[in-house]
Amino acid sequence: MKNLIIASTSTLHGGDYLEYLLPVLENHFANCQTIIFIPYARPGGITHDAYTETVQKAFSKINKKVVGLHTFENPEVALNTSEGIFTGGGNTFLLVTQLYQNNSMAALSKAITKGIPYLGTSAGSNITGISMQTTNDMPIIYPPSFTTLGAIPFNLNPHYLDPDTQSKHMGETRETRIKEFHAFNDTPVLGLREGSWLEVTGNNIILKGTLTARWFTQNQEPIELVPGSSLGE
């Protein structure tokens, strides 16, 4: 049975890395001593080792050990024998490219299906959807495919932003970009605001946090979903 926490962001303004989620993660990873961290998204070009150190510092607060997937000779075996998995944020194009290059996308999907507890933030959340096509990231590298894990039956737009009525910029909004996606694709999209997350248990998907999320479907007006809303069966 799938067991995922899918968060818009790792860090809220003024807080430490993962701080706002730690009470949730302590329960989510209750039966895990060691968590495998996938550092491939490399925010700001940070090294895999440095990124893993940041994550270890955060998880040490709930007495968990973190090991980077990049340190394993066989990432597929490591994922499928893991106790828990975390994929951090950064660039989704780079993350997806490296998962495919290391033959880890299918292994990660299998691990999630088996019920290994999974945490994703930002790019690590993007990949839980059907495709990565609603990411906000720059296409710095060309992935073999835009198809991702399909652990949830829709796409995500993490860090979803509402239009700033005080801004003089009259260009594209996140809503505009999602409508552009829906001109060619019928996959629903959830705009997940900062500090919100999805809790997935089997086929049940519940919106958590204090903010609403914005739900987009092709040829329909978007709607606001309140915390506690179900997006699954």
Contacts in CASP RR format, 6 or more apart in sequence:
PFRMAT RR
TARGET T0000
AUTHOR 0000-0000-0000
METHOD contacts of the structure
MODEL  1
MKNLIIASTSTLHGGDYLEYLLPVLENHFANCQTIIFIPYARPGGITHDA
YTETVQKAFSKINKKVVGLHTFENPEVALNTSEGIFTGGGNTFLLVTQLY
QNNSMAALSKAITKGIPYLGTSAGSNITGISMQTTNDMPIIYPPSFTTLG
AIPFNLNPHYLDPDTQSKHMGETRETRIKEFHAFNDTPVLGLREGSWLEV
TGNNIILKGTLTARWFTQNQEPIELVPGSSLGE
1 115 0 8 1.000
1 201 0 8 1.000
1 202 0 8 1.000
2 112 0 8 1.000
2 113 0 8 1.000
2 115 0 8 1.000
2 118 0 8 1.000
2 151 0 8 1.000
2 200 0 8 1.000
2 201 0 8 1.000
2 202 0 8 1.000
2 203 0 8 1.000
3 28 0 8 1.000
3 115 0 8 1.000
3 116 0 8 1.000
3 117 0 8 1.000
3 118 0 8 1.000
3 200 0 8 1.000
3 201 0 8 1.000
3 202 0 8 1.000
4 112 0 8 1.000
4 117 0 8 1.000
4 118 0 8 1.000
4 119 0 8 1.000
4 120 0 8 1.000
4 128 0 8 1.000
4 151 0 8 1.000
4 152 0 8 1.000
4 198 0 8 1.000
4 199 0 8 1.000
4 200 0 8 1.000
5 21 0 8 1.000
5 24 0 8 1.000
5 25 0 8 1.000
5 28 0 8 1.000
5 117 0 8 1.000
5 118 0 8 1.000
5 119 0 8 1.000
5 120 0 8 1.000
5 197 0 8 1.000
5 198 0 8 1.000
5 199 0 8 1.000
5 200 0 8 1.000
6 120 0 8 1.000
6 125 0 8 1.000
6 128 0 8 1.000
6 152 0 8 1.000
6 156 0 8 1.000
6 192 0 8 1.000
6 197 0 8 1.000
6 198 0 8 1.000
6 200 0 8 1.000
7 21 0 8 1.000
7 119 0 8 1.000
7 120 0 8 1.000
7 121 0 8 1.000
7 122 0 8 1.000
7 125 0 8 1.000
7 158 0 8 1.000
7 192 0 8 1.000
7 195 0 8 1.000
7 196 0 8 1.000
7 197 0 8 1.000
7 198 0 8 1.000
8 121 0 8 1.000
8 122 0 8 1.000
8 125 0 8 1.000
8 158 0 8 1.000
8 159 0 8 1.000
8 160 0 8 1.000
8 192 0 8 1.000
8 193 0 8 1.000
8 194 0 8 1.000
8 195 0 8 1.000
8 196 0 8 1.000
8 197 0 8 1.000
9 121 0 8 1.000
9 122 0 8 1.000
9 158 0 8 1.000
9 159 0 8 1.000
9 194 0 8 1.000
9 195 0 8 1.000
10 17 0 8 1.000
10 18 0 8 1.000
10 21 0 8 1.000
10 88 0 8 1.000
10 89 0 8 1.000
10 121 0 8 1.000
10 122 0 8 1.000
11 17 0 8 1.000
11 18 0 8 1.000
11 19 0 8 1.000
12 19 0 8 1.000
12 20 0 8 1.000
12 194 0 8 1.000
12 195 0 8 1.000
16 58 0 8 1.000
17 54 0 8 1.000
17 55 0 8 1.000
17 57 0 8 1.000
17 58 0 8 1.000
18 25 0 8 1.000
18 55 0 8 1.000
18 58 0 8 1.000
18 59 0 8 1.000
18 121 0 8 1.000
19 58 0 8 1.000
20 195 0 8 1.000
21 197 0 8 1.000
22 58 0 8 1.000
22 61 0 8 1.000
22 62 0 8 1.000
24 197 0 8 1.000
24 208 0 8 1.000
25 59 0 8 1.000
25 62 0 8 1.000
25 119 0 8 1.000
26 62 0 8 1.000
28 117 0 8 1.000
28 119 0 8 1.000
29 35 0 8 1.000
29 62 0 8 1.000
29 64 0 8 1.000
29 83 0 8 1.000
29 84 0 8 1.000
29 117 0 8 1.000
29 119 0 8 1.000
31 83 0 8 1.000
31 117 0 8 1.000
32 64 0 8 1.000
32 83 0 8 1.000
32 84 0 8 1.000
32 117 0 8 1.000
33 64 0 8 1.000
33 65 0 8 1.000
33 83 0 8 1.000
34 64 0 8 1.000
34 65 0 8 1.000
34 66 0 8 1.000
34 67 0 8 1.000
34 82 0 8 1.000
34 83 0 8 1.000
34 84 0 8 1.000
35 59 0 8 1.000
35 64 0 8 1.000
35 65 0 8 1.000
35 66 0 8 1.000
35 67 0 8 1.000
35 82 0 8 1.000
35 83 0 8 1.000
35 84 0 8 1.000
35 85 0 8 1.000
35 86 0 8 1.000
35 119 0 8 1.000
36 66 0 8 1.000
36 67 0 8 1.000
36 68 0 8 1.000
36 69 0 8 1.000
36 72 0 8 1.000
36 78 0 8 1.000
36 79 0 8 1.000
36 82 0 8 1.000
36 83 0 8 1.000
36 84 0 8 1.000
36 85 0 8 1.000
36 86 0 8 1.000
37 51 0 8 1.000
37 52 0 8 1.000
37 55 0 8 1.000
37 56 0 8 1.000
37 66 0 8 1.000
37 67 0 8 1.000
37 68 0 8 1.000
37 69 0 8 1.000
37 85 0 8 1.000
37 86 0 8 1.000
37 87 0 8 1.000
37 88 0 8 1.000
38 68 0 8 1.000
38 69 0 8 1.000
38 85 0 8 1.000
38 86 0 8 1.000
38 87 0 8 1.000
38 88 0 8 1.000
38 95 0 8 1.000
38 99 0 8 1.000
38 104 0 8 1.000
38 108 0 8 1.000
38 124 0 8 1.000
39 48 0 8 1.000
39 51 0 8 1.000
39 52 0 8 1.000
39 55 0 8 1.000
39 68 0 8 1.000
39 69 0 8 1.000
39 70 0 8 1.000
39 88 0 8 1.000
40 48 0 8 1.000
40 69 0 8 1.000
40 70 0 8 1.000
40 87 0 8 1.000
40 94 0 8 1.000
40 95 0 8 1.000
40 98 0 8 1.000
40 99 0 8 1.000
41 87 0 8 1.000
41 88 0 8 1.000
41 89 0 8 1.000
41 90 0 8 1.000
41 91 0 8 1.000
41 92 0 8 1.000
41 94 0 8 1.000
41 95 0 8 1.000
41 122 0 8 1.000
41 123 0 8 1.000
41 124 0 8 1.000
42 48 0 8 1.000
42 51 0 8 1.000
42 90 0 8 1.000
42 91 0 8 1.000
42 94 0 8 1.000
43 51 0 8 1.000
43 89 0 8 1.000
43 90 0 8 1.000
43 91 0 8 1.000
44 90 0 8 1.000
44 91 0 8 1.000
46 54 0 8 1.000
48 68 0 8 1.000
48 70 0 8 1.000
49 70 0 8 1.000
51 88 0 8 1.000
52 66 0 8 1.000
52 67 0 8 1.000
52 68 0 8 1.000
52 70 0 8 1.000
55 66 0 8 1.000
55 86 0 8 1.000
55 88 0 8 1.000
56 65 0 8 1.000
56 66 0 8 1.000
59 65 0 8 1.000
59 66 0 8 1.000
66 86 0 8 1.000
69 75 0 8 1.000
69 78 0 8 1.000
69 79 0 8 1.000
69 104 0 8 1.000
72 78 0 8 1.000
75 102 0 8 1.000
75 103 0 8 1.000
75 104 0 8 1.000
75 107 0 8 1.000
76 103 0 8 1.000
76 104 0 8 1.000
76 106 0 8 1.000
76 107 0 8 1.000
79 85 0 8 1.000
79 104 0 8 1.000
79 107 0 8 1.000
79 108 0 8 1.000
79 110 0 8 1.000
79 111 0 8 1.000
79 116 0 8 1.000
80 107 0 8 1.000
80 110 0 8 1.000
80 111 0 8 1.000
80 114 0 8 1.000
82 111 0 8 1.000
82 116 0 8 1.000
83 116 0 8 1.000
83 117 0 8 1.000
84 116 0 8 1.000
84 117 0 8 1.000
84 118 0 8 1.000
85 108 0 8 1.000
85 111 0 8 1.000
85 112 0 8 1.000
85 116 0 8 1.000
85 117 0 8 1.000
85 118 0 8 1.000
85 119 0 8 1.000
86 118 0 8 1.000
86 119 0 8 1.000
86 120 0 8 1.000
86 121 0 8 1.000
87 95 0 8 1.000
87 108 0 8 1.000
87 118 0 8 1.000
87 119 0 8 1.000
87 120 0 8 1.000
87 121 0 8 1.000
87 123 0 8 1.000
87 124 0 8 1.000
87 127 0 8 1.000
88 120 0 8 1.000
88 121 0 8 1.000
88 122 0 8 1.000
88 123 0 8 1.000
88 124 0 8 1.000
89 95 0 8 1.000
89 120 0 8 1.000
89 121 0 8 1.000
89 122 0 8 1.000
89 123 0 8 1.000
89 124 0 8 1.000
89 125 0 8 1.000
90 122 0 8 1.000
90 123 0 8 1.000
90 137 0 8 1.000
91 123 0 8 1.000
91 137 0 8 1.000
91 138 0 8 1.000
91 140 0 8 1.000
91 141 0 8 1.000
92 123 0 8 1.000
92 124 0 8 1.000
92 126 0 8 1.000
92 127 0 8 1.000
92 132 0 8 1.000
92 135 0 8 1.000
92 137 0 8 1.000
93 132 0 8 1.000
93 135 0 8 1.000
93 137 0 8 1.000
93 138 0 8 1.000
93 139 0 8 1.000
93 140 0 8 1.000
93 141 0 8 1.000
93 142 0 8 1.000
93 143 0 8 1.000
94 140 0 8 1.000
94 141 0 8 1.000
95 123 0 8 1.000
95 124 0 8 1.000
95 126 0 8 1.000
95 127 0 8 1.000
96 105 0 8 1.000
96 127 0 8 1.000
96 132 0 8 1.000
96 143 0 8 1.000
96 145 0 8 1.000
96 146 0 8 1.000
96 148 0 8 1.000
97 141 0 8 1.000
97 142 0 8 1.000
97 143 0 8 1.000
97 144 0 8 1.000
98 104 0 8 1.000
99 105 0 8 1.000
99 108 0 8 1.000
99 127 0 8 1.000
100 143 0 8 1.000
100 144 0 8 1.000
100 145 0 8 1.000
101 144 0 8 1.000
105 148 0 8 1.000
105 149 0 8 1.000
108 149 0 8 1.000
109 149 0 8 1.000
109 150 0 8 1.000
109 151 0 8 1.000
111 118 0 8 1.000
112 118 0 8 1.000
112 128 0 8 1.000
112 149 0 8 1.000
112 151 0 8 1.000
113 151 0 8 1.000
118 128 0 8 1.000
118 151 0 8 1.000
120 128 0 8 1.000
121 158 0 8 1.000
122 158 0 8 1.000
122 159 0 8 1.000
123 135 0 8 1.000
123 137 0 8 1.000
123 158 0 8 1.000
125 156 0 8 1.000
125 158 0 8 1.000
125 192 0 8 1.000
126 132 0 8 1.000
126 134 0 8 1.000
126 135 0 8 1.000
126 148 0 8 1.000
126 156 0 8 1.000
126 158 0 8 1.000
127 148 0 8 1.000
127 149 0 8 1.000
128 148 0 8 1.000
128 149 0 8 1.000
128 150 0 8 1.000
128 151 0 8 1.000
128 152 0 8 1.000
128 156 0 8 1.000
129 148 0 8 1.000
129 149 0 8 1.000
129 150 0 8 1.000
129 151 0 8 1.000
129 152 0 8 1.000
129 154 0 8 1.000
129 155 0 8 1.000
129 156 0 8 1.000
130 147 0 8 1.000
130 148 0 8 1.000
130 150 0 8 1.000
130 152 0 8 1.000
130 153 0 8 1.000
130 154 0 8 1.000
130 155 0 8 1.000
130 187 0 8 1.000
131 146 0 8 1.000
131 147 0 8 1.000
131 148 0 8 1.000
131 155 0 8 1.000
131 187 0 8 1.000
132 143 0 8 1.000
132 146 0 8 1.000
132 148 0 8 1.000
133 146 0 8 1.000
133 155 0 8 1.000
133 181 0 8 1.000
133 185 0 8 1.000
133 187 0 8 1.000
134 155 0 8 1.000
134 156 0 8 1.000
134 157 0 8 1.000
134 177 0 8 1.000
134 178 0 8 1.000
134 181 0 8 1.000
134 189 0 8 1.000
135 157 0 8 1.000
135 158 0 8 1.000
136 157 0 8 1.000
136 158 0 8 1.000
136 159 0 8 1.000
136 174 0 8 1.000
151 200 0 8 1.000
152 198 0 8 1.000
152 200 0 8 1.000
152 205 0 8 1.000
152 231 0 8 1.000
153 188 0 8 1.000
153 232 0 8 1.000
154 187 0 8 1.000
154 188 0 8 1.000
154 189 0 8 1.000
154 190 0 8 1.000
154 231 0 8 1.000
155 181 0 8 1.000
155 187 0 8 1.000
155 188 0 8 1.000
155 189 0 8 1.000
155 190 0 8 1.000
156 189 0 8 1.000
156 190 0 8 1.000
156 191 0 8 1.000
156 192 0 8 1.000
157 174 0 8 1.000
157 177 0 8 1.000
157 178 0 8 1.000
157 189 0 8 1.000
157 190 0 8 1.000
157 191 0 8 1.000
157 192 0 8 1.000
158 191 0 8 1.000
158 192 0 8 1.000
159 192 0 8 1.000
159 193 0 8 1.000
159 194 0 8 1.000
160 174 0 8 1.000
160 191 0 8 1.000
160 192 0 8 1.000
160 193 0 8 1.000
160 213 0 8 1.000
160 214 0 8 1.000
161 173 0 8 1.000
161 174 0 8 1.000
161 193 0 8 1.000
162 173 0 8 1.000
162 174 0 8 1.000
163 173 0 8 1.000
163 175 0 8 1.000
174 191 0 8 1.000
175 214 0 8 1.000
175 216 0 8 1.000
175 222 0 8 1.000
178 189 0 8 1.000
178 191 0 8 1.000
178 216 0 8 1.000
178 222 0 8 1.000
179 216 0 8 1.000
181 187 0 8 1.000
181 189 0 8 1.000
182 189 0 8 1.000
182 216 0 8 1.000
182 217 0 8 1.000
182 218 0 8 1.000
182 219 0 8 1.000
185 218 0 8 1.000
186 218 0 8 1.000
188 215 0 8 1.000
188 216 0 8 1.000
188 217 0 8 1.000
188 218 0 8 1.000
189 215 0 8 1.000
189 216 0 8 1.000
189 217 0 8 1.000
190 198 0 8 1.000
190 213 0 8 1.000
190 214 0 8 1.000
190 215 0 8 1.000
190 216 0 8 1.000
190 225 0 8 1.000
190 231 0 8 1.000
191 213 0 8 1.000
191 214 0 8 1.000
191 215 0 8 1.000
191 216 0 8 1.000
192 198 0 8 1.000
192 213 0 8 1.000
193 211 0 8 1.000
193 212 0 8 1.000
193 213 0 8 1.000
193 214 0 8 1.000
194 211 0 8 1.000
195 209 0 8 1.000
195 210 0 8 1.000
195 211 0 8 1.000
196 207 0 8 1.000
196 208 0 8 1.000
196 209 0 8 1.000
196 210 0 8 1.000
196 211 0 8 1.000
196 213 0 8 1.000
196 227 0 8 1.000
197 208 0 8 1.000
197 209 0 8 1.000
198 205 0 8 1.000
198 206 0 8 1.000
198 207 0 8 1.000
198 208 0 8 1.000
198 231 0 8 1.000
199 205 0 8 1.000
199 206 0 8 1.000
199 208 0 8 1.000
200 206 0 8 1.000
203 232 0 8 1.000
203 233 0 8 1.000
204 230 0 8 1.000
204 232 0 8 1.000
204 233 0 8 1.000
205 230 0 8 1.000
205 231 0 8 1.000
205 232 0 8 1.000
206 228 0 8 1.000
206 229 0 8 1.000
206 230 0 8 1.000
206 231 0 8 1.000
207 213 0 8 1.000
207 225 0 8 1.000
207 226 0 8 1.000
207 227 0 8 1.000
207 228 0 8 1.000
207 229 0 8 1.000
207 230 0 8 1.000
207 231 0 8 1.000
208 227 0 8 1.000
208 228 0 8 1.000
209 227 0 8 1.000
210 227 0 8 1.000
211 227 0 8 1.000
212 224 0 8 1.000
212 225 0 8 1.000
212 226 0 8 1.000
212 227 0 8 1.000
213 224 0 8 1.000
213 225 0 8 1.000
213 229 0 8 1.000
214 222 0 8 1.000
214 223 0 8 1.000
214 224 0 8 1.000
214 225 0 8 1.000
215 222 0 8 1.000
215 223 0 8 1.000
215 224 0 8 1.000
215 225 0 8 1.000
215 231 0 8 1.000
216 222 0 8 1.000
225 231 0 8 1.000
END
